[in-house]
């Protein structure tokens, strides 16, 4: 399995929906490819962190300041012509 093939199957692997053969190939790849192992491990940990987190309301003044800062940044990008397409 190539790294590009691994990346295409990563979501299916993490969701546990791979057939036995593909799962075995992917796990063999992870055993020797450090870069893909790091990507897989980091993605797994990120999902776990987000799954365990709780939403909380931002204080109104912080929410307003954040919104203003984002809007100012967007307007500055439009004026400079560096707005992403």
Secondary structure, 3 states (H helix, E strand, C coil): CCHHHHHHHHHHHHHCCCCHHHHHHHHHHHHHCHHHHHHHHHHHHHHHHHHHCCCCCCCHHHHHHHHHHHHHHHHHHHHHCCCCC
